[in-house]
Amino acid sequence: MFRSLIALWLLLLPCLSFAKASSGKDVKTVIHLIETTDVHGNFYGYDFLNGRELEGGLPRVCTYVNDLRRKAGAEQVALLDAGDVLQGQPCVYYANFIDTLSTHLSSSMMNYMGYDAVAFGNHDIEAGHPVFDRWVRDSSHPMLGANIVSEKDGSQYLKPYTIIKKGGLRIAVLGLITPAIPMWLPKDLWSGLRFDDIVPTARRWAAYIEQHEKPDMLVGLFHTGLKGGSFNQYDENAAEEIALNVPGFDIIFYGHDHRAYCSTVKNKQDGKTVWLLNSGPSANKVAQADVVVSKEKGKLRVESIQGQLVGMDAYAPDKAFLSKYEPTFDKVNQFVNEQIGTLAEPIHTFDYFFGPSSMADLLHKVQLANAKADISLVTPLTFNEVIDSGKIYVKDIFKLYRYENRLNVFRLTGREVRGALERAYDLWTNTMHTASDHALNIGEAPGTRTGFKQPSFLFMSAAGITYTVDLTKPDGSKVTITKMSDGTPFDASKTYRVVVNSYIGSGGGGLLTEGGGISLSDLSKRIVWTSDKDLRYYVMEFFRHHNGPVSVQPLSDWQFVPADWTRPALERDKASLSGK
């Protein structure tokens, strides 16, 4: 109740403006800084895949921000986004790759809403140069990324920072992106660019801004998680580290880890209290910093800052917004509801985690057909979806495969293939010491996303080879490959054509690096073919050109052993993960 009263007071106070108090001193006013991040295509507050409204989305944010601007004054409100806009719902896929001639839908919407600055996220880079270059061109607000620089001469690809003037204050906003892009995305998507280390870049630009701009406030707008998650040489999540160790910041808005957050830390060098704010994904909430400003003898002073998270479910979508973008909504709806074929039997994506599955077999079939590879490696990108038998539509393929990963074909030795699988199954499975142990690597208290201790999108399986996974063996010794699927011997020293998605192929999860023993710098040298389109496109084309209902024939030839332990353990884990 107390927090609600404070929030209400902060909301109403700006309506007073700067007026003389009885003491002769000027009263306080409030500037509101609002962040969205990880919107992931939730442009309409509508789930195109399942035909239902969502609790968040840009139309609700539009209502909230417009209401605040009316109450506080437009000059008292700043609207920011910390990246990962260009991937997610089919409406952004449509804007990225189908309707390529119009003003990008994201740019148009964010221009309409009056965003003051937007930082790049890794999934914005994932869309590729033609898309994100167009995004920049079409946006009327500054696009920020201080550590995105030219590989050739070190010049800035984007503005490193911008100065926003609100309520008389000069607010410097510095944009940064997680530097781990090369570990996740093929280089041709970001050719000509490099991504500098995030903490040194933050320190350098914070000092530059202080020296040359003398702002009243320094705000970070970062696409990096709170903390942890360093892979290879990349510091993926560094928001807290910057707040603690880089002097000068008052507020750091961040994203990337999809966890709403509102708290403070004290900088170790200047002793300043720094707010760390993350709105969380899909515009379900906004993160808000209410900056109390006093004015005495004509001078402004930041007196205090209060952070909060505001849920958007209480706000109706803005009618003018929806009306303006209804024509595109109709086109996207038509696109996702296009029938592309029929399916003989349903596909349950949840089955993937417990052994060979129809979902894995479908992906293997498509990958092998398009890549002409000896071995296919796939990972699940959906935890628990059901694609019903009968008519199958574009939207069903989006349910099946969430991201725009392309295909890479590598030349790998049999030994490297086995090492990559060992790494995947070490993340995926438990080491059983008794028959009552878990088969899978799940927690007693399931996590917020799937219940697995490790990211399930790293649970890689193979086709083209026959193998077993012995859950009684220690990590690194579970996988035994007996032969190729055609019956020919499997040779650890032989080089094979191996197809895998571009995220894993760029070093994601360390499956090919830590598992396969290939250095990150050598990965790209092993690639012999890269697809022009994403895997989702090839799956859709597979259905479009198939005569009659698709029946997914088994390709995966592997099993968990020993069966007398693993079968009942897998049934127990399946019940636990499904909540039954």
C-alpha positions in Angstrom: 0.0 0.0 0.0 2.8 2.4 1.0 4.6 1.8 -2.4 1.4 2.4 -4.3 0.8 5.7 -2.5 4.4 6.8 -3.3 3.9 5.9 -6.9 0.6 7.9 -7.0 2.3 10.9 -5.4 5.1 10.7 -8.0 2.6 10.5 -10.8 0.5 13.5 -9.6 3.4 15.8 -8.4 4.5 16.9 -11.9 1.0 18.3 -12.5 2.0 21.0 -10.1 4.9 22.1 -12.3 7.4 24.5 -10.8 5.4 26.8 -8.6 6.5 29.1 -5.7 5.9 27.6 -2.2 5.0 29.8 0.7 8.7 29.8 1.8 9.7 31.4 -1.4 11.5 28.4 -2.6 10.5 26.5 -5.7 8.8 23.2 -5.3 9.8 19.8 -6.7 8.9 18.3 -10.0 9.3 14.7 -11.4 10.8 13.5 -14.6 9.7 10.0 -15.7 12.1 7.7 -17.6 10.4 4.6 -19.0 12.0 1.5 -20.5 10.8 -1.4 -22.6 13.1 -4.2 -23.6 13.0 -7.7 -25.2 9.7 -6.7 -26.9 10.4 -9.6 -29.4 7.8 -8.5 -31.9 4.9 -8.0 -29.4 3.8 -5.1 -31.5 0.0 -5.7 -31.2 -0.5 -7.3 -27.8 -1.7 -10.2 -29.8 -0.5 -13.8 -30.1 -0.7 -14.5 -33.9 0.2 -18.2 -33.3 -2.7 -19.0 -31.0 -5.2 -16.2 -32.0 -5.5 -14.5 -28.6 -4.8 -11.3 -26.9 -1.6 -11.0 -24.7 -1.3 -9.2 -21.4 1.3 -6.7 -22.7 2.4 -5.3 -26.0 3.1 -1.9 -27.5 -0.5 -0.7 -27.7 -0.8 -1.0 -23.9 2.5 0.8 -23.4 1.2 3.5 -25.7 -1.8 4.0 -23.5 0.3 4.2 -20.4 2.9 6.6 -21.8 0.2 8.9 -23.4 -1.7 9.1 -20.0 1.6 9.9 -18.2 2.4 12.6 -20.8 -1.0 14.2 -20.4 -0.7 14.2 -16.6 2.9 15.2 -16.2 3.6 17.0 -19.5 5.4 15.6 -22.5 8.6 17.3 -21.5 8.6 15.3 -18.3 8.5 11.9 -19.9 11.3 10.0 -21.8 10.6 6.6 -23.5 13.5 4.2 -24.1 14.1 0.7 -25.4 17.0 -1.6 -24.6 16.8 -3.9 -27.7 15.7 -7.2 -29.0 12.8 -5.8 -31.1 13.4 -7.5 -34.5 12.6 -11.2 -33.6 9.6 -13.0 -32.1 6.0 -12.8 -33.2 5.2 -13.3 -36.9 4.4 -9.6 -37.4 8.1 -8.8 -37.0 9.1 -11.7 -39.3 6.7 -10.3 -41.8 8.2 -6.8 -41.5 11.7 -8.2 -41.7 11.5 -10.6 -44.6 8.1 -10.4 -46.4 7.2 -6.7 -46.7 10.7 -5.3 -47.3 9.6 -2.2 -49.1 7.5 -0.4 -46.5 8.8 1.6 -43.6 9.8 -1.1 -41.1 6.8 -1.8 -38.9 8.9 -1.5 -35.7 10.4 1.9 -36.8 6.9 3.2 -37.7 5.4 2.1 -34.4 8.2 3.4 -32.2 8.3 6.7 -34.2 4.5 7.0 -33.6 4.9 6.3 -29.8 7.7 9.0 -29.6 10.6 6.8 -28.4 13.5 9.0 -27.4 16.3 6.4 -27.9 16.6 2.7 -28.7 19.6 0.4 -28.2 20.5 -2.6 -30.3 20.1 -6.2 -29.0 21.6 -9.4 -30.2 18.3 -10.6 -31.9 18.3 -7.3 -33.8 21.7 -8.2 -35.2 20.3 -11.7 -36.0 17.9 -10.2 -38.5 20.9 -9.4 -40.7 22.3 -6.2 -42.3 19.5 -5.6 -44.8 16.9 -5.6 -42.0 18.7 -3.8 -39.2 20.3 -1.2 -41.6 16.7 -0.5 -42.8 15.6 -0.3 -39.2 18.1 2.4 -38.5 17.2 4.3 -41.6 13.5 4.2 -40.9 13.8 5.3 -37.2 13.4 9.0 -36.3 14.9 8.4 -32.8 18.6 7.8 -32.1 19.7 4.2 -32.4 22.5 3.5 -29.9 25.3 1.0 -29.6 28.7 2.4 -28.4 30.5 -0.9 -28.7 29.3 -1.7 -32.3 32.1 -0.4 -34.4 33.6 -0.7 -37.9 35.9 -3.7 -38.2 37.9 -1.7 -40.7 38.7 1.5 -38.9 37.0 1.4 -35.5 34.4 4.2 -36.4 31.0 4.0 -34.8 28.3 2.2 -36.7 25.7 3.7 -34.4 25.6 6.8 -32.2 27.3 5.8 -28.9 25.0 8.1 -26.9 22.4 10.8 -27.1 21.5 13.8 -25.0 17.8 14.0 -24.1 16.4 17.2 -22.6 13.5 16.7 -20.2 12.2 19.0 -17.6 15.2 21.3 -18.1 17.7 18.4 -17.4 20.3 17.3 -19.9 20.2 13.5 -19.7 22.9 11.5 -21.4 21.8 8.0 -22.5 24.6 5.6 -23.4 23.8 2.5 -25.4 25.6 -0.8 -25.3 25.1 -4.4 -26.5 26.3 -7.7 -25.2 29.6 -8.4 -27.1 28.9 -12.2 -27.5 27.4 -11.8 -30.9 30.2 -13.7 -32.7 29.5 -16.7 -30.5 25.8 -16.9 -31.6 25.5 -15.5 -35.1 27.2 -16.2 -38.4 29.6 -13.4 -39.4 27.8 -12.6 -42.7 24.9 -11.3 -40.7 27.1 -8.6 -39.1 29.9 -8.3 -41.7 32.1 -5.3 -41.3 31.3 -4.9 -37.7 32.9 -5.8 -34.4 31.6 -5.8 -30.8 34.0 -4.4 -28.3 34.1 -5.5 -24.6 31.2 -4.0 -22.8 32.8 -2.9 -19.5 35.8 -1.1 -20.9 33.6 0.6 -23.5 31.2 1.7 -20.7 34.1 3.2 -18.7 35.6 5.0 -21.7 32.4 6.6 -22.9 31.1 7.5 -19.4 34.4 9.4 -18.9 34.0 11.0 -22.3 30.5 12.1 -21.7 31.3 13.6 -18.3 34.2 15.5 -19.7 32.6 16.8 -22.9 28.9 17.0 -22.2 28.6 17.6 -18.4 25.1 16.1 -18.2 22.9 16.4 -15.3 22.4 12.6 -15.3 24.0 9.6 -17.0 21.7 6.8 -18.0 22.7 3.4 -19.3 20.6 1.7 -22.0 22.2 -1.7 -22.2 21.3 -5.0 -23.9 23.2 -7.2 -21.4 21.8 -9.3 -18.5 22.3 -8.5 -14.8 25.3 -10.7 -14.1 27.0 -14.0 -14.9 27.1 -15.9 -18.1 30.6 -15.3 -19.4 31.4 -17.6 -22.3 34.8 -18.0 -24.0 36.2 -14.5 -23.8 32.8 -12.7 -23.9 31.2 -11.0 -20.9 27.6 -11.6 -21.8 25.8 -10.2 -18.8 27.4 -7.1 -17.2 24.8 -4.6 -16.1 25.6 -5.0 -12.4 29.4 -5.1 -13.0 29.1 -1.7 -14.8 26.9 -0.3 -12.0 29.4 -1.4 -9.4 32.7 -0.5 -11.1 32.2 2.2 -13.7 31.6 5.6 -12.1 29.2 8.1 -13.3 25.9 6.3 -13.8 22.7 7.2 -12.1 20.4 4.7 -13.7 21.0 1.6 -15.8 18.1 0.3 -17.9 19.0 -3.2 -19.3 17.5 -6.3 -20.9 18.6 -9.6 -22.5 18.1 -12.0 -19.6 14.2 -11.7 -19.7 14.0 -11.1 -15.9 12.2 -8.1 -14.6 14.3 -6.4 -12.0 14.2 -3.2 -9.8 17.0 -2.6 -7.3 20.0 -0.5 -6.4 23.7 -0.9 -5.9 26.4 1.5 -4.7 29.2 2.2 -7.1 32.5 1.2 -5.5 34.4 4.2 -6.9 32.2 7.2 -6.6 29.8 5.9 -3.9 26.8 6.9 -6.0 23.6 4.8 -5.7 22.8 3.3 -9.1 19.4 2.0 -10.0 19.3 -1.2 -12.0 16.0 -1.6 -13.9 14.8 -4.3 -16.4 11.2 -4.2 -17.6 11.3 -7.9 -18.5 10.1 -9.3 -21.9 7.2 -8.7 -24.3 6.2 -5.3 -22.9 4.3 -7.0 -20.2 5.7 -4.4 -17.8 7.7 -1.2 -18.2 10.6 -0.2 -16.0 10.2 3.4 -14.7 12.6 5.7 -12.9 10.9 8.7 -11.3 13.5 11.5 -10.9 12.6 14.1 -8.4 14.1 17.5 -9.4 14.2 20.6 -7.3 14.7 24.2 -8.5 16.1 26.9 -6.3 17.4 30.2 -7.5 16.9 29.1 -11.1 19.1 26.0 -10.8 17.9 22.4 -11.2 19.2 19.6 -8.9 18.4 15.9 -9.0 17.2 15.3 -5.5 16.2 11.6 -5.6 15.4 8.7 -7.9 12.8 6.0 -7.3 12.5 3.0 -9.5 9.4 0.8 -10.1 8.0 -1.8 -12.4 4.5 -1.1 -13.8 2.4 -4.0 -15.2 0.6 -3.2 -18.5 -2.3 -5.6 -18.0 -4.3 -2.9 -16.3 -4.1 -0.6 -19.3 -6.3 -1.0 -22.4 -4.6 -1.0 -25.8 -4.6 2.4 -27.4 -7.4 2.6 -30.0 -5.7 5.1 -32.3 -2.6 2.9 -32.3 -4.6 -0.2 -33.2 -6.5 1.6 -35.9 -3.4 3.0 -37.5 -1.7 -0.4 -37.8 -4.8 -2.5 -38.5 -4.0 -3.0 -42.2 -0.7 -4.6 -41.4 -2.3 -6.7 -38.7 -4.7 -8.1 -41.3 -1.8 -8.9 -43.7 0.1 -10.7 -41.0 -2.9 -12.7 -39.9 -3.5 -13.8 -43.5 0.2 -14.8 -43.8 0.2 -17.0 -40.6 -3.1 -18.7 -41.5 -2.0 -19.8 -44.9 -2.3 -23.6 -45.2 1.0 -25.2 -46.4 0.1 -28.9 -46.2 -1.3 -31.6 -44.0 0.2 -33.7 -41.1 -0.6 -37.4 -40.7 0.2 -37.6 -37.0 0.4 -34.9 -34.3 3.8 -33.6 -33.2 4.4 -33.2 -29.5 7.5 -31.1 -28.9 7.7 -32.1 -25.3 8.5 -35.7 -26.4 12.0 -34.5 -27.6 13.4 -34.4 -24.1 12.8 -38.1 -23.4 14.3 -39.8 -26.4 13.9 -39.9 -30.3 10.8 -37.8 -31.3 8.8 -36.8 -34.3 9.8 -33.2 -33.9 13.5 -34.1 -34.0 13.0 -36.4 -37.0 11.2 -33.7 -39.0 14.0 -31.2 -38.4 16.7 -33.9 -39.2 14.9 -34.8 -42.4 14.7 -31.2 -43.5 18.3 -30.5 -42.6 19.7 -33.5 -44.3 17.7 -33.0 -47.4 18.8 -29.4 -47.9 22.4 -29.7 -46.7 23.3 -33.1 -48.2 25.1 -34.0 -45.0 26.2 -37.2 -43.5 25.1 -36.3 -39.9 22.5 -33.9 -38.7 22.5 -32.3 -35.2 19.4 -30.5 -34.0 18.3 -28.7 -30.8 14.7 -28.0 -29.5 13.6 -24.4 -29.6 10.1 -25.1 -28.1 9.4 -26.7 -24.8 5.8 -27.9 -24.9 3.8 -27.3 -28.1 1.4 -29.6 -29.9 1.0 -29.5 -33.7 -2.3 -31.3 -34.4 -2.7 -33.7 -37.3 -4.7 -32.5 -40.3 -4.2 -29.1 -41.9 -1.0 -27.4 -41.1 -0.4 -23.7 -41.3 2.5 -21.2 -41.4 1.8 -20.4 -37.7 2.4 -24.0 -36.8 5.9 -23.9 -38.0 6.5 -20.8 -35.9 5.3 -22.8 -32.9 7.6 -25.6 -33.8 10.7 -23.4 -34.4 11.0 -20.0 -32.7 14.1 -18.5 -34.2 15.5 -17.5 -37.6 18.5 -19.8 -37.4 20.1 -20.7 -40.7 22.0 -23.9 -41.5 25.7 -24.5 -41.4 27.5 -27.5 -42.8 30.8 -28.3 -41.1 33.6 -30.7 -41.8 34.0 -32.4 -38.4 35.8 -35.6 -37.4 33.9 -38.4 -35.8 35.7 -37.6 -32.5 34.5 -34.0 -32.6 30.9 -35.1 -33.3 31.0 -37.4 -30.3 32.6 -34.6 -28.1 29.8 -32.2 -29.1 27.2 -34.8 -28.2 28.9 -35.5 -24.9 28.7 -31.8 -24.0 25.0 -31.7 -25.0 24.0 -34.8 -23.0 26.1 -33.6 -20.0 23.8 -30.5 -19.9 20.7 -32.5 -20.6 21.0 -35.6 -18.4 21.9 -36.6 -14.9 24.4 -39.2 -13.9 22.4 -42.0 -12.3 23.9 -43.8 -9.3 20.7 -45.6 -8.3 17.5 -46.6 -10.1 15.6 -44.0 -8.2 17.7 -41.0 -9.4 16.6 -38.5 -12.0 17.4 -39.4 -15.6 17.4 -35.8 -16.7 19.2 -32.8 -15.3 16.2 -31.2 -13.5 16.0 -29.3 -10.3 14.0 -30.2 -7.2 12.5 -26.8 -7.6 11.9 -26.4 -11.4 13.2 -23.2 -13.0 11.1 -20.4 -14.3 11.1 -21.5 -17.9 11.3 -25.3 -18.2 12.4 -26.9 -15.0 15.7 -28.0 -16.4 18.9 -26.8 -14.7 20.5 -25.9 -18.0 19.0 -24.2 -21.1 17.0 -26.8 -23.0 17.8 -25.2 -26.4 21.3 -26.8 -25.9 20.0 -30.4 -25.7 21.4 -31.6 -29.0 20.6 -34.9 -30.6 21.8 -36.5 -33.8 20.7 -38.4 -36.9 22.8 -40.3 -39.4 24.5 -42.2 -36.7 23.4 -45.0 -34.3 24.4 -44.4 -30.6 23.5 -44.9 -27.0 23.6 -42.5 -24.0 24.5 -44.4 -20.8 23.2 -42.5 -17.9 25.2 -44.5 -15.4 28.5 -43.2 -16.9 30.1 -39.9 -15.7 29.9 -36.7 -17.8 32.1 -37.0 -20.9 31.7 -40.7 -21.1 28.0 -41.3 -21.8 27.9 -41.4 -25.6 28.8 -44.5 -27.6 28.5 -44.3 -31.3 28.3 -47.8 -32.9 27.8 -47.1 -36.6 26.5 -44.8 -39.3 22.7 -45.2 -39.9 23.3 -46.8 -43.3 25.2 -49.6 -41.5 28.7 -48.5 -42.4 31.3 -48.2 -39.7 31.6 -45.0 -37.7 35.2 -43.8 -37.7 36.4 -41.3 -35.0 39.2 -40.1 -37.2 37.2 -39.7 -40.4 35.9 -36.3 -41.5 32.1 -36.0 -42.0 29.7 -33.4 -43.4 27.7 -32.3 -40.4 24.7 -29.9 -40.5 23.7 -27.9 -37.5 21.8 -24.6 -36.9 23.8 -21.4 -37.1 23.5 -20.6 -33.4 25.3 -23.8 -32.4 27.5 -23.4 -35.4 28.7 -20.0 -34.2 29.8 -21.5 -30.8 26.5 -21.2 -28.9 26.5 -23.1 -25.7 30.0 -24.3 -26.3 28.8 -27.5 -27.9 31.3 -27.4 -30.7 34.0 -25.5 -28.8 34.1 -26.9 -25.3 32.5 -30.2 -26.5 34.0 -30.7 -29.9 37.3 -29.1 -28.9 37.3 -26.6 -31.7 38.6 -23.1 -31.0 36.1 -20.3 -31.5 38.5 -18.7 -34.1 38.6 -22.0 -36.1 34.9 -22.6 -36.2 34.2 -20.4 -39.2 37.1 -22.1 -41.1 35.3 -25.4 -40.8 32.1 -24.2 -42.6 31.7 -25.5 -46.1 28.1 -24.4 -46.7 25.6 -21.9 -45.2 22.0 -21.7 -46.2 20.4 -18.6 -47.7 17.2 -19.0 -45.7 16.4 -19.9 -42.1 15.5 -23.4 -41.1 11.8 -22.4 -40.6 11.6 -21.5 -44.3 12.9 -24.9 -45.3 10.4 -26.6 -43.0 7.6 -24.7 -44.6 8.8 -25.5 -48.1 9.0 -29.2 -47.1 5.3 -29.2 -46.3 4.4 -27.1 -49.4 6.1 -29.5 -51.8 5.1 -32.8 -50.1 2.4 -34.8 -51.9 -0.3 -35.8 -49.4 -0.2 -35.8 -45.6 3.3 -35.7 -44.0 4.1 -38.7 -41.9 7.4 -38.2 -40.1 9.4 -41.3 -40.5 11.9 -42.1 -37.7 15.4 -41.0 -38.5 16.9 -40.7 -35.0 18.6 -44.0 -34.0 19.6 -43.6 -30.4 18.5 -44.5 -26.9 19.1 -43.9 -23.2 20.5 -46.9 -21.4 20.4 -49.0 -19.3 16.7 -49.4 -20.1 15.7 -51.0 -16.8 16.8 -47.8 -15.0 16.2 -45.1 -17.6 12.6 -46.0 -18.7 11.0 -45.6 -15.3 13.2 -42.6 -14.4 12.2 -40.9 -17.7 8.5 -41.5 -16.9 9.0 -39.9 -13.4 10.8 -36.9 -14.9 8.2 -36.5 -17.6 5.5 -36.3 -14.9 7.5 -33.9 -12.9 8.3 -31.6 -15.8 4.7 -31.6 -17.1 3.4 -30.8 -13.6 1.3 -34.0 -13.4 
